[in-house]
Amino acid sequence: MYKALYRQYRPEVFDEVLGQDHIVRILKNQIATSGTSHAYLFCGTRGTGKTTTARLLAKGLNCLSDGERPCGECANCRAIKEGSFLDVIEIDAASNNGVDDVRELRESVKYPPATGRMKVYIIDEVHMLSQEAFNALLKTLEEPPEYVTFILATTEVHKLPATVLSRCMRLDFRRVPEAVLIKGMADICSKIGIDVSEDALRIIAANSDGSVRDGLSILDQCISGRDSKVGAEDVLEFLGASGDEDFIKLTDLVRKKKTEEAIVFLDGILSDGKDVRQFMRDWINHYRNLLMVRFMRNPETVISMSAENIDRIRRQAAVLELEDINRGILELSSMADEARWSTQPRILLELAIVRLCMGAGQIRELSEVEFDDPAPMPAAKPAVKAEPAAAPEPVEAEKPAEPAEAEIVPQAAQAKAAEGFDCEDIWNKVFEDGESEQGSIYLIRNGGRITSIDENTFTVAVNNSFVKEHAEKSRKLIEHLVEKHTGAFRAMNLVLAGGGQPEKTADEIAAQASDVLGIKVEVK
């Protein structure tokens, strides 16, 4: 029967473990000095080697070799590998999570090892135990017999009670670096006689998210469908992913606001069987790469792709505004999050393209707007209200005409208050203080400015809806800082510069998307 690669090439000695050198060093030293703990907690993301390392530790404690342990060749090591060693007991806590299961474990602990030196209990997915089961295990976990070692493994360490954590030696398994994973997979490919290109291995490693098991599972799938050679295109086909050239072209179409062409291009990609959710994730990563090449001299240190592709991304980043890159990351991340629970992720992706096309290049178009001529505000016309108030001059203070006359005083006070402040100076001071409290506030600084300050409010004119959205999210902080520098609390008014045109509502955006997509888009 065929064995999966991750089972067939499971490490048999500590030196074969990938990417966990800090843990291997500790365990090898403890075994050599007979200083092993009575209870271990192995925690970390899936596929990083927790169960494998637990078995290697069990081998080391029972290995018959006089040299470095485990040797992987003695009778005890082979028996543990085959699962026939009586003194190594593996328990799946997901299916044996009751208090009765733990009571049986406590009873078996009383009996000494049958063939080995140590009795080792490996409890996988230990966070699945019930609270009663944890309570029943505590005393045994704290003071087991000298011949017993517990190894608890979990991917969700935050679900374990503090009483369990305090009784174990905790070892955190890290995600395996892509370079280490690529080398490990290349070694396996050479052993089985399969030619897998470096680009293909790089794509597999990037999609494994630091998990050795996930990486080997993808590799297994790719080589199963090919005779002796696997390239990058083969991997992309199996993953349902797209190549860098697809994201470069689609991003260019969005930048040029070619909505129809972008949607038609997307349709061609998805018609080839690409996975929509995977496409979203990869497109977000493309925007991230664009961001990296804008700020890094040597982006290859954080971008896993060929030098040629990095050059292509650098050329595209040079013609994109930073605002466009930022908007792409935020918009696609939001849609990808919604797509996790949607039965129609494709529609969400198409809507994201429409919204990106509507906003792409917006800064470039609005950069010519003069902030000195914002939309006229009602407060800027005190004379209009002053005239009707002057007519009923002889009216007594008690009479109804008094409130109309009283309006003149606040207007005059507002005008005077506005004259007493340097709006540009206060705006700069707000961001000098604000950037230390909220780093993302810098997005608003160059995209807007204070145009007026009156007794109870101040007006901020912004150059596009994206900046307005961020300013709204930072409203409390901006109001607090303006209060600090003006001496009184004032509410913030937000307007769009160059006419104060209102933003499109969600229903209007949905209607426009319906026209472009040819389908009915509803906002719920």
N, C-alpha and C positions, 0 to 999 in steps of 0.2 A: 504494500500500500504506500502511496506517495505521501511523504511528509512535507509539511510547509517549511519554507526556508528558516523561519524564526525558531522552529522546533528542531530542525535538522542541524542547525549551526549554533545552538545554544552553548554559551561558554561552559567549559568543563574545569577550568582553572581561573584564578583571579586575573591573570595577565591577559585573558581574552575578553574581559569586561570592557565595554566601550564607554568612554566619557565619564566614568565615576572614580577617577583616580584618588580623590580625597577620601572616599569610603573604603576603597580597596586597601589603601595604605594603613588605615586604622585597623581593619579586620586582620590583615596579615600580621601586623605587629602584635595584636592581642593573642592570636593563635600561637605565634612563636614564643611568647612569654607566658603562656597559660594564664592570661589575664582577661579572659572573655567575661562579658556581663551575663547576669542571669536572665535579663529580658531586653530585647531590642525593639525599636519601633522604626520600620523602614517606611518613609513617606515620600511621595512625589507623584508626578503626572504618570499617565499610563505608558507602558512600554519602555520604561527607562531602566529596567533590570532589577526590580525589587524582589520578585519571587526567585529569579535566577541567582541573585546574590545570597538570598536566604538558603538556597540549596547548597551553594558553595561553602557557606559558613557551616552548615550541617556536615558537609563532607570534611571540612577542615577539622572539626571537632572529633570526627571518628576515623580520620585517615590513618592507615597503617604505615605510611612511609616515614622513614627516619629523616628525610630532607624537608624541603618546603612542602607545606600542606595547604590545600589538598593536591595530591599528585594526579588525580583523575584516572589512575590506572590500577590501583589496588582493588581488592575484592569489595571492600566497603564502598569505595567511590563508585564502582560500577553498579553496585546494588542500589545505591541512592539514585543514580542516573536512571536506572530502569524502574524505580518506584517500588522495589521489593524489599527495601531495608526496613526491618520492623521497628527500629528505634527512631525513625524520622516520620512523624505523623503530620500530614498536611490537611488542614481543615478549611473548608470554604464557609466563611461566616455568613455569606449571603443566603445559604440554604440551611445552615446549622446555627441559627441565631437565637435560639430560645434558652431559657434558664436550665432546662433539662439537659440540653447538649453540653452546657458548661459543667453541670454536675457530673456527667459521665467523664468529661475530661479530668475533673478533679480526682475522681476515683482512679483513673488510669495513671495519674501522676505518681501515685503511691508505689507503683511497681518499678523496680530498677530496670536498666537497659537489658535487653535479651542478648545482643551480640556485640554492641558497640560500647564505647566509653561513655557517651552522653546520649541522653534522650532529648530529641529536639522536636518542639511543637511549632509548626509554621501555620499561623492563622491569617489567611488572606482576606482582604476586604473587611478588616476587623471593625470598621465603623458601622457595619450592618448589624452588629450585635444589639440586642435590646438593652434597655437600662437595667432590667433585672439580671440579665446575663452578665453585664459589666460588674454589677455589684457582687455577683456570686464568684467572679473571677479574681477580684481585687486581692484577697488574702493570699491565694495561691500565687498570683503574679508577683506579689511583694516578697514572699519568702518561700520559693519553691525548693525542693530537695536539691542537694549539691550536684546531682547527676542530671538535672533538667535545665534546659534553656528554652525560653520562649522567644519567637520572632514574630512580631505583629507587622503586617503590611497593609497600607491603606493609601488611597488616592485623595481622601478627604479628611485630613488630620484634624480640621477644625470641628468635626463632629464627635471627636473622642472626649470623654470626661477628663477634667484636670487630674483626677485621682489616678487615671491610667497613665497619662503623660508623665507624671512625676515618678512613676515606678519603672520607667523604661529609659534605655539609652537611645536617644533619638538621632537618626541619620537621615539627612535630606538628600534625595536623589534629584539631580539637576537634569534639565533637558540636554540631550547630547548635541554638541556643536555640529553644524552641517559638515564642516571639514572632516571631523572624525567619522561621521556617519558615511560620508562619501568614500573614505578610505576603506572602512569596514566592508561596505557593499562591493567595492572594487575587488577586494581580496576574495570574497565569496564567488564573484563572477569568474575570476581567474581559476578557481578550484573546479567549477562546474563547466568550464569551457564555453562561456557565453561572452560575446563581445558587446559590452554596453558602453556607449560613448560617455565622455565626461559631462557633456551638457545634459544628457538623459539622467545621469546620477545626480546632477545638481538640482534638476527639477524634482526628482523623487525626494531628495533630502529636504528641499524647501517645503514640500507638501506633507512631510512626515511630522512637522512641528516638534522636532527634538525627540521623537519616539522611535527607538530602534525597531520595535515590533511593527509599527505602522510603515516604516520605510521598507522593511523586508517584505511585508505583505504586498505593497505596491510593486516592488521589484519582482516578486513571485508572479503577480498578475501579468506584468509586462513580458517576462521571458516565456510565460506559458503560451503566449500567442505568437511567438516568433521562433524561427529555427535556431539561429546562432548569433544574430546581430540585432541590437535594439538601439534606436536613435531617439533623439529628442522628440521628433514628430510622433513616434510610436507611444511614448510616455504621455504626451499631451492627448493623444487619441483615447488612451485607456482612462485617463483622469477626467476626460470631458472638459479639458482646459484649453485655453487659446495661447498662441504664441505672442511674443512681444510685439511683432509687427501689427497684429490685430489691434492691440491697445493703443499703439502709436497712431494708427490711422483713425480709430474711433475718437481719440482725444483731439486730433486735428479737426475732425468734422465738427465736434462740439465747440472747439475754439472759434471756428469760422461761422458758427450759428447755422449750420446746414442740417436742420432738424430732420427733414425728410430723408436725406441721404444717410444720416446716422442711424435712423431706425431701419431703413432698408439694409444697411450693412450689418446691423445686429441680427436681423432676420436671417441673413445668409449664414452667419456664424452659428446661430442656434439651430438652423435647419440641418447642420452637419452633426447634430446630436450633442452639442456642448451643454454642460450643466449650467443652468441659469445662476444658481447660488454660487457655484464655483467661479463663474465668470465675474460676478460682483466682487468676490473676495480678491480675485486676481487684478481686477481693474483698480480697486482701492490700493493694492500693493504697487501698481504702476504709478499712481499719483504720489504715493510715498517715495518711490524712487526718483520722481521728478523733483520732489522737495529736497531729497538728499543731495542730488547733483548741483542744486542751486547754492548749497551752503558748505559743501565739502570739496576740498581739493583732490582728495583720493577717495571717491565714493565706493571704489571696489572693496574697501574694507568692511562695508556694511551692506553692499548689494551683491547678491549671489548671481552674477551673470557674466557673460564674456565681455572683454574690453570693447569689442565692436558694438555690442548692444548698448553698453554704457555710453558710448559716443553718440549713438542715435538718440538716446534719451536726453543727453546733455543738449543736443541741438534743439530738441523740442522744448526743453525747459527754458531755453534762451528766448523763445518767442512767446512764452506764457507769462502772464502776470502772476505774482505770488498770490494775489487774491483769487485768481481762477483755480490755482492748485488747492488752496485752502478750502474753497467752496466745493471742489470736486470730492475731497476727502470727507468733508462733513455730510454732504448730500448722499453720497454712495454708502457711507457707514450707516446713516439713518435708514436708508432703504434696505440695506442688507439685514439690519436688525429686524425690521418689519417682515422681511421675506422669510425669516426663520419659521414664522407661524402662518404664513399665507399659503393658500392653495393656488394662487396665481402670481408667483414671483416674477414672471416675465412682464406682466403689466406694470409692476412696481419699477422694474428696471427701465422700461420704456418711458414711464413718467419721470424717472430721474434724468433721463437723457433730455426730455423736453425742458425740464426745469434748468438743467445745466446750460442748454442752448439759449434759454431766455436770459441767463445771467452772465454767460461767457463774454469776456471783453467789455463788461459794463463799466469798469473803472476807466478804461481807455476812452470810452465814449463820453463819460461824465466828467473827465478831468478838465474839460474846457469850461465847465460851469463856474461862474464867478460867485464866490460866497458873499461878496460885498453887496449883491443884489438879491437877497433871498425873497421868498414870497412875503408880501406885506402882511403884518400881523395886526389884529384888531387893536392891540395896545398902542400901536404907533400912530393912532388917529385920535388924540385927546380932543382936538378942536371940534370934531363932529358931535361928540357928546356934550361938550361944554355949551354950545349954542342953545339947545332946548332947555338946558338947566338955567340959563341966565334970564329967560323970559318971565317966569313967575317970581320976580324979584320981591314984590311986596308981601308975598305969602308968609304967614307966621311959621315959626319953627315946628309947631305942633301939627301943622296941616299936612296933607298927603304929598304936597309938592316938595317937602323937605328931602325925602330919600333921593329924588332925582338930582337935587342940588348937591347932595353929599357925594355923588359920584365924582364930582370935579376934584375933590381932595385926594382920593387915592390915585387918580390918573396923574395929577401933578407930582405926587410923591413918587409914583413909579418912574416917571420921566427923570426926576431928580436922582433916584436910586440908580437908574441905568447910567446916568452921566458920571456917577461917582466911582464906577468900576471899569477897569481895563479888561475887557472880555478876553482878549488874546492872552494876557498875562495870567488870568485866573485859569483859563483852559490849560495852559502849559503847567501851572502849579498842580492842577488836578491830576495830570498824568505823571508828574514827577513823584507824587505820593502814591498814586494808584498802581503803578507798575510793580511796586514792592509788595502790594497786597494781592494783586491778581494779574499774573503775567499776560493773559490774553487780552487785557484792556488796550494794549498797544494797537490792536486792529482798528480801534475807534479813533485814535488820535489824529491820524492823517486823513481820515475820511469824514471829518466833521469839525465844527467849531461852534462856540457860543456866539450868538448874534445879538442877544439882548438879555438884560437882567432887570427885572422889576421888583416890586416889593414882595410878592409872594411866589413868583415863578422865574425860571430862566429858560430861554429857548436855545435848543441845539439844532442846527441845520446839518444834515448828513447828505452825502453825495449819492447814496444808493441804498436799496432796501436791505442789502446784506449787512452794511454797517449799522443801519437802523435796528435790525434784529439783535445784533450784539450789544448795542447801546441799551436796548430795552432790558436785556438780560442783566446788564450791569447798572441798572437804574439806581438801586439803593446805594451802591458804592459811590456813584457819581454825585448823587444828591448829598451824601454825607460829606464828600470832599469839597463840594461847592459851599456847603454850610460852614465848613472849617475855614475857608478863605474869604467868605463874605460876612461872617458873623451872625447869620440867621438862616433858618431852614427855608428853602425854596423848592417847589416841585418842578420837575423837568418836563418841558414840552419838546417833543421830537417832530421835526418836519423834514421833508425832502427838499434839498436845495434846488434852485432853478424852477420855481413854480409850485413847489409843495404838492406835487401830484400824489394822490393817494395810491397806496400799494394795492395790488390786485388781491381780492379775497380768495379764500380757498375754493369757493364755488366757481369764481371766474377762471382760476388756474385749471380747475377740473374741466370746465367747458372748453377752454383752449386746447387742453390735452385731448379731449374727445374729438375735436375737429382734426387734429393732427394725426391721431392714431386710427380714427375711423371706428372707434368703439366708444361705448358709454362709460365714462369714468365718474364715479360717485365719491364724495367725501363724507365719511362717517365720523 
